[in-house]
Amino acid sequence: MTVPSHSPLLLIPGPTPVSQPVLEALSRPTEGHSSLTTAMALRRIQEGLERAVGARPMAEPEGSLVFVLAGSGTMGLEAGIVNLVRPGEKLLVVNHGFFGDRFAAVGRAIGADVVEVSCPWGEQVAPADVARALRESGAQVMTVTHVDTATGVVAPFLEYAKIARELGVLMVLDAVAGAGGMPVGMDAAGIDVVITASQKALGMPPGLALLVVSDRALKVRRKLDGSGSYFLDWLNWEAPMRDPEGHYFATLPTNMVVAGAAALAGAEEEGWEPRFARHRRMARSVRRGLHALGLPVIGAEDILSTTVTAVHVPEGIDAVALRRGVAEEGVSIAGGIGPWSRTAIRIGHMGSAGLPELLQGMAALECALIRIGAPVQHGAGVAALLSSWEEELPA
């Protein structure tokens, strides 16, 4: 196998491009897991993530607790529910796509009695259906996918959270593809657990699963007899998350923690509201460019995320061949997943990406379409993207 001479530009729904300061932090000499350097970096991640998702700070009474663990977003999903749901107990999964299926599979693997309330891909589950399912099932824990990257659709999670509070149900939010690029408002909404991962809108390399757990959810865990997991048990991790210099449970990937702190520092220098606005601008501009190329975006505009866009390719064009053509231009885009694996492509626009990366990606997509004979006007997508970028965002 020939190793490519250079890395492609990543415009997939994760991993995403990382900035030079993050790469430099990643390459620093390895520190011990209980060193002052690691402790300070861990605290920077925790405090930055609190602000990113709008959590009650750890330092405040009844504040949330931020867990920084070695692992993927999927591990984060398991850690989010194995501490709250015992085998045989009901778990309601609000499912609007591939990663709702994933949450249901995780729930079944830990022995939960999973009840799903779902909708067709590309749509949202109606809040009324969620309320009805909670009442009928009696579930005390529900899971929600913030952004399903199979479709790019965002859930009306704030409406779900209101229902959960009214019914006294714990809500666990999979914000892997949204946190850092879209507001969450965890504390204001009363969300109990927010799960994310390092490699998407937060702009870190892959390797960290990140959970923000409310004091309410921690109290529920403390009342349970065990968690169903040793490594993922919040109580085993609580002391080292609060005081990493003084307590040990398992070794953290210290280089990743230092790199993650650098990524959060860059995000906070940009500012969370400006960062969210940049993601809205990226999403609008990419979709305008795709429209100019005759690629229909999946889902209604008012239910789409600002971090990823999915499109169906025109009839007669194989999505896999199109991705290969884009890769030949030095850009990596994602294919569809599940039933859309050969009929859709997905473009990630999150994290450290900006106008230069989006222009490069759109130009690569244009070239690939033209080479396979699609009726595309050269430069149309790039021009539409650039024109949209220069427009003011709605207030």
C-alpha positions as CSV (number, residue, x, y, z in Angstrom):
1,M,0.0,0.0,0.0
2,T,1.3,3.4,-0.9
3,V,1.1,6.0,1.9
4,P,-0.2,9.4,0.6
5,S,2.5,12.1,0.5
6,H,0.2,14.5,2.3
7,S,-2.9,14.4,4.5
8,P,-6.2,15.3,2.9
9,L,-8.3,18.2,4.0
10,L,-10.9,16.7,6.3
11,L,-14.4,17.9,5.6
12,I,-16.2,14.9,7.2
13,P,-18.4,14.8,10.3
14,G,-15.3,14.1,12.4
15,P,-12.4,14.0,12.8
16,T,-12.1,17.6,11.8
17,P,-9.0,19.7,11.1
18,V,-7.1,20.8,14.1
19,S,-5.2,24.1,14.5
20,Q,-1.4,24.4,14.6
21,P,-1.3,25.3,18.3
22,V,-3.2,22.1,19.0
23,L,-0.8,20.0,16.9
24,E,2.1,21.6,18.7
25,A,0.6,20.9,22.1
26,L,0.0,17.3,21.1
27,S,3.7,16.8,20.3
28,R,5.0,18.1,23.6
29,P,6.9,15.6,25.8
30,T,4.6,13.3,27.7
31,E,3.6,14.4,31.2
32,G,2.6,12.2,34.1
33,H,-1.1,11.8,34.7
34,S,-0.9,13.3,38.2
35,S,1.5,16.2,37.2
36,L,0.6,19.8,37.7
37,T,0.7,20.4,33.9
38,T,-1.8,17.6,33.4
39,A,-4.0,18.9,36.2
40,M,-4.0,22.4,34.9
41,A,-4.8,21.2,31.3
42,L,-7.6,19.0,32.6
43,R,-9.1,21.9,34.5
44,R,-9.0,24.1,31.4
45,I,-10.9,21.5,29.4
46,Q,-13.5,21.2,32.2
47,E,-14.0,24.9,32.5
48,G,-14.1,25.5,28.8
49,L,-16.6,22.7,28.3
50,E,-18.8,24.1,31.0
51,R,-19.0,27.3,29.1
52,A,-19.4,25.6,25.7
53,V,-22.5,23.7,26.8
54,G,-23.9,26.2,29.4
55,A,-23.4,24.0,32.4
56,R,-23.4,25.1,36.0
57,P,-19.7,25.4,36.9
58,M,-18.1,22.6,39.0
59,A,-16.9,25.3,41.5
60,E,-20.5,26.3,42.4
61,P,-22.7,24.6,44.9
62,E,-24.6,21.8,43.2
63,G,-22.4,22.4,40.1
64,S,-22.0,19.9,37.3
65,L,-19.0,17.5,37.1
66,V,-17.0,17.2,33.8
67,F,-15.5,13.8,33.0
68,V,-12.6,13.7,30.6
69,L,-12.0,10.1,29.6
70,A,-9.9,8.2,27.1
71,G,-12.3,6.9,24.4
72,S,-14.7,7.7,21.6
73,G,-18.1,9.3,21.5
74,T,-19.7,5.8,21.6
75,M,-18.0,5.1,24.8
76,G,-19.4,8.4,26.1
77,L,-22.9,7.2,25.2
78,E,-22.4,4.1,27.3
79,A,-21.0,6.1,30.2
80,G,-24.0,8.4,30.0
81,I,-26.6,5.7,30.6
82,V,-24.8,2.8,32.4
83,N,-24.6,5.0,35.5
84,L,-28.4,5.7,35.5
85,V,-30.2,2.7,34.2
86,R,-30.1,-0.8,35.7
87,P,-30.7,-4.0,33.8
88,G,-34.4,-4.5,33.2
89,E,-35.3,-0.8,33.7
90,K,-37.0,1.2,31.0
91,L,-34.9,3.5,28.8
92,L,-36.7,5.8,26.3
93,V,-34.6,6.5,23.2
94,V,-35.7,9.4,21.0
95,N,-34.5,8.2,17.6
96,H,-34.3,10.3,14.5
97,G,-31.4,8.6,12.7
98,F,-28.4,6.3,12.8
99,F,-27.1,7.5,16.1
100,G,-30.5,7.1,17.7
101,D,-30.2,3.4,16.6
102,R,-26.7,3.5,18.2
103,F,-28.1,4.7,21.6
104,A,-30.8,2.0,21.5
105,A,-28.1,-0.7,20.8
106,V,-26.0,0.6,23.7
107,G,-29.1,0.5,26.0
108,R,-29.8,-3.1,25.1
109,A,-26.2,-4.1,25.6
110,I,-26.3,-2.9,29.2
111,G,-29.5,-4.8,29.7
112,A,-32.0,-1.9,29.7
113,D,-35.6,-2.4,28.5
114,V,-35.4,0.0,25.5
115,V,-38.4,1.7,24.2
116,E,-38.0,3.8,21.1
117,V,-40.0,6.7,19.7
118,S,-38.8,7.4,16.2
119,C,-39.5,9.1,12.9
120,P,-38.3,8.8,9.3
121,W,-34.7,9.8,8.6
122,G,-34.5,13.5,7.7
123,E,-37.3,14.5,10.1
124,Q,-37.7,15.2,13.8
125,V,-39.6,13.3,16.4
126,A,-42.6,15.4,17.5
127,P,-42.4,16.6,21.1
128,A,-46.0,15.3,21.7
129,D,-44.9,11.8,20.7
130,V,-42.0,12.0,23.2
131,A,-44.4,13.1,26.0
132,R,-46.8,10.3,25.1
133,A,-44.0,7.7,25.1
134,L,-42.6,8.8,28.4
135,R,-46.1,8.6,30.0
136,E,-46.9,5.2,28.5
137,S,-43.5,3.6,29.2
138,G,-42.9,5.0,32.7
139,A,-39.2,5.4,31.8
140,Q,-37.2,7.5,34.2
141,V,-34.3,8.1,31.8
142,M,-34.5,9.2,28.2
143,T,-31.8,9.7,25.5
144,V,-31.7,12.3,22.7
145,T,-29.4,12.7,19.8
146,H,-28.6,16.5,19.4
147,V,-27.4,16.2,15.8
148,D,-27.6,13.0,13.9
149,T,-24.7,13.1,11.5
150,A,-26.4,10.6,9.1
151,T,-28.8,13.3,8.1
152,G,-27.6,16.6,9.6
153,V,-30.9,17.0,11.4
154,V,-31.0,18.6,14.8
155,A,-33.5,17.5,17.4
156,P,-35.8,20.0,19.1
157,F,-34.0,19.0,22.3
158,L,-35.0,22.0,24.3
159,E,-38.7,21.1,23.9
160,Y,-37.9,17.5,24.9
161,A,-36.0,18.8,28.0
162,K,-39.0,20.8,29.1
163,I,-41.1,17.7,28.9
164,A,-38.5,15.7,30.8
165,R,-38.5,18.2,33.6
166,E,-42.2,18.3,33.9
167,L,-42.4,14.5,34.2
168,G,-39.3,14.2,36.5
169,V,-37.3,12.2,33.9
170,L,-33.5,12.4,33.5
171,M,-32.5,13.5,30.0
172,V,-29.2,12.4,28.5
173,L,-28.1,14.4,25.4
174,D,-25.7,13.0,22.8
175,A,-24.1,16.3,21.7
176,V,-21.1,14.6,20.1
177,A,-21.7,16.4,16.8
178,G,-23.0,19.7,18.2
179,A,-21.2,20.8,21.3
180,G,-18.7,23.5,20.5
181,G,-20.4,24.4,17.3
182,M,-24.0,25.0,18.5
183,P,-25.4,26.2,21.8
184,V,-26.8,23.7,24.2
185,G,-27.8,25.6,27.3
186,M,-27.5,22.6,29.6
187,D,-28.3,24.3,33.0
188,A,-31.0,26.6,31.7
189,A,-32.8,23.8,30.0
190,G,-32.4,21.3,32.9
191,I,-30.5,18.7,30.8
192,D,-28.9,16.1,33.1
193,V,-26.1,14.7,31.0
194,V,-24.4,16.2,28.0
195,I,-22.0,13.8,26.1
196,T,-19.5,14.9,23.4
197,A,-16.2,13.9,22.0
198,S,-13.0,15.6,21.1
199,Q,-12.8,15.2,17.4
200,K,-15.7,17.2,16.1
201,A,-16.8,20.8,16.7
202,L,-14.4,21.2,19.6
203,G,-11.5,21.0,17.2
204,M,-9.3,18.4,19.0
205,P,-7.8,15.2,17.7
206,P,-9.8,11.9,18.3
207,G,-9.3,10.2,21.6
208,L,-11.3,11.9,24.4
209,A,-14.9,11.2,25.5
210,L,-16.3,14.2,27.4
211,L,-19.3,14.1,29.7
212,V,-20.9,17.0,31.7
213,V,-23.1,15.5,34.4
214,S,-25.5,17.5,36.5
215,D,-25.5,17.3,40.3
216,R,-29.0,15.8,40.0
217,A,-27.8,12.9,37.9
218,L,-24.8,12.3,40.2
219,K,-27.2,12.1,43.1
220,V,-29.2,9.5,41.2
221,R,-26.1,7.5,40.6
222,R,-25.1,7.6,44.2
223,K,-28.4,6.0,45.2
224,L,-27.9,3.0,42.9
225,D,-26.2,-0.2,43.9
226,G,-23.4,-0.2,41.3
227,S,-23.2,1.1,37.8
228,G,-23.0,-2.0,35.6
229,S,-19.4,-1.0,34.6
230,Y,-16.2,-0.6,36.5
231,F,-14.2,1.6,34.1
232,L,-17.2,3.9,33.2
233,D,-18.5,4.2,36.8
234,W,-18.8,8.0,37.5
235,L,-18.0,7.3,41.2
236,N,-14.7,5.8,40.4
237,W,-13.7,8.8,38.3
238,E,-15.2,11.5,40.5
239,A,-12.2,12.1,42.8
240,P,-9.5,12.3,40.0
241,M,-11.8,14.6,38.0
242,R,-12.1,16.9,41.0
243,D,-8.4,16.6,42.1
244,P,-6.2,14.9,39.6
245,E,-3.0,15.6,41.6
246,G,-4.3,13.9,44.7
247,H,-6.3,11.0,43.3
248,Y,-5.8,8.2,40.8
249,F,-8.2,5.8,39.1
250,A,-6.7,5.2,35.6
251,T,-4.2,6.8,33.4
252,L,-5.4,9.6,31.2
253,P,-3.9,10.2,27.7
254,T,-1.9,13.1,28.9
255,N,-0.8,14.4,25.5
256,M,-4.4,14.5,24.4
257,V,-5.4,16.3,27.5
258,V,-2.8,19.0,26.9
259,A,-3.9,19.3,23.2
260,G,-7.5,19.5,24.3
261,A,-6.7,22.3,26.6
262,A,-5.0,24.2,23.7
263,A,-8.1,23.6,21.5
264,L,-10.4,25.0,24.3
265,A,-8.1,28.0,24.8
266,G,-8.4,28.8,21.1
267,A,-12.2,28.4,21.1
268,E,-12.5,30.7,24.1
269,E,-10.2,33.3,22.5
270,E,-12.6,33.2,19.6
271,G,-15.6,33.4,22.0
272,W,-18.5,30.9,22.1
273,E,-21.1,33.2,20.5
274,P,-18.8,34.2,17.6
275,R,-17.9,30.6,17.2
276,F,-21.6,29.5,17.0
277,A,-22.1,32.3,14.5
278,R,-19.2,31.1,12.4
279,H,-20.7,27.6,12.3
280,R,-24.1,29.1,11.1
281,R,-22.2,31.0,8.4
282,M,-20.4,27.9,7.3
283,A,-23.6,25.8,7.1
284,R,-25.4,28.4,5.1
285,S,-22.6,29.0,2.7
286,V,-21.9,25.3,2.1
287,R,-25.6,24.6,1.4
288,R,-25.8,27.5,-1.0
289,G,-22.8,26.1,-2.9
290,L,-24.3,22.6,-3.0
291,H,-27.6,24.0,-4.3
292,A,-25.7,25.7,-7.1
293,L,-24.2,22.4,-8.0
294,G,-27.6,20.7,-8.2
295,L,-27.1,18.7,-5.0
296,P,-30.3,18.6,-2.9
297,V,-29.8,19.0,0.9
298,I,-31.6,16.4,3.0
299,G,-34.1,17.8,5.5
300,A,-36.0,21.1,5.8
301,E,-33.7,24.1,6.4
302,D,-35.3,25.0,9.7
303,I,-34.4,21.6,11.2
304,L,-30.8,21.3,10.0
305,S,-27.7,21.6,12.2
306,T,-24.9,24.0,11.6
307,T,-22.2,21.3,11.8
308,V,-22.9,18.8,9.1
309,T,-24.8,18.6,5.8
310,A,-26.1,15.5,4.0
311,V,-27.2,15.5,0.4
312,H,-28.5,12.9,-2.0
313,V,-26.4,12.7,-5.2
314,P,-28.2,13.0,-8.6
315,E,-29.6,9.8,-10.2
316,G,-26.9,8.0,-12.1
317,I,-24.0,9.1,-9.9
318,D,-22.5,6.7,-7.5
319,A,-21.8,8.4,-4.2
320,V,-18.7,6.2,-3.6
321,A,-17.2,7.2,-6.9
322,L,-17.9,10.8,-6.3
323,R,-16.1,10.7,-2.9
324,R,-13.1,9.1,-4.6
325,G,-13.1,11.9,-7.2
326,V,-13.1,14.5,-4.4
327,A,-10.3,12.6,-2.6
328,E,-8.2,12.8,-5.8
329,E,-8.4,16.6,-5.3
330,G,-7.0,16.3,-1.8
331,V,-10.2,16.6,0.1
332,S,-12.0,14.0,2.2
333,I,-15.8,14.1,2.4
334,A,-18.0,11.4,4.0
335,G,-20.4,9.0,2.4
336,G,-23.9,8.2,3.5
337,I,-24.4,5.6,6.1
338,G,-27.0,2.9,6.6
339,P,-29.5,2.8,3.8
340,W,-28.0,5.9,2.2
341,S,-24.5,4.5,1.8
342,R,-24.4,4.7,-2.0
343,T,-26.9,7.5,-2.6
344,A,-25.7,10.3,-0.3
345,I,-22.6,12.2,0.7
346,R,-22.0,14.2,3.9
347,I,-19.9,17.3,4.4
348,G,-18.7,18.4,7.9
349,H,-18.2,22.1,8.5
350,M,-17.2,22.4,12.1
351,G,-14.4,23.0,14.5
352,S,-11.4,24.9,13.1
353,A,-12.6,25.0,9.5
354,G,-13.3,28.3,7.9
355,L,-13.7,30.0,4.5
356,P,-10.4,28.7,3.0
357,E,-11.2,25.1,3.8
358,L,-14.8,25.4,2.5
359,L,-13.7,27.0,-0.7
360,Q,-11.1,24.2,-1.3
361,G,-13.7,21.6,-0.5
362,M,-16.3,23.1,-2.8
363,A,-13.8,23.4,-5.7
364,A,-12.8,19.7,-5.2
365,L,-16.5,18.7,-5.3
366,E,-17.0,20.7,-8.5
367,C,-14.1,19.2,-10.2
368,A,-15.1,15.6,-9.3
369,L,-18.7,16.2,-10.6
370,I,-17.4,17.7,-13.8
371,R,-15.0,14.7,-14.4
372,I,-17.9,12.2,-14.0
373,G,-20.0,14.1,-16.5
374,A,-22.5,15.9,-14.2
375,P,-24.1,19.0,-15.7
376,V,-22.3,21.4,-13.4
377,Q,-21.2,24.9,-14.4
378,H,-17.5,25.4,-13.5
379,G,-17.2,27.8,-10.5
380,A,-20.9,27.8,-9.7
381,G,-20.6,26.2,-6.3
382,V,-17.5,28.2,-5.3
383,A,-19.2,31.5,-6.3
384,A,-22.4,30.7,-4.5
385,L,-20.5,29.7,-1.3
386,L,-18.4,32.9,-1.4
387,S,-21.4,35.1,-2.0
388,S,-23.2,33.6,0.9
389,W,-20.2,34.0,3.2
390,E,-20.1,37.7,2.5
391,E,-23.8,38.2,3.5
392,E,-24.8,39.3,7.0
393,L,-26.2,36.6,9.2
394,P,-29.8,37.1,10.4
395,A,-30.0,38.7,13.8
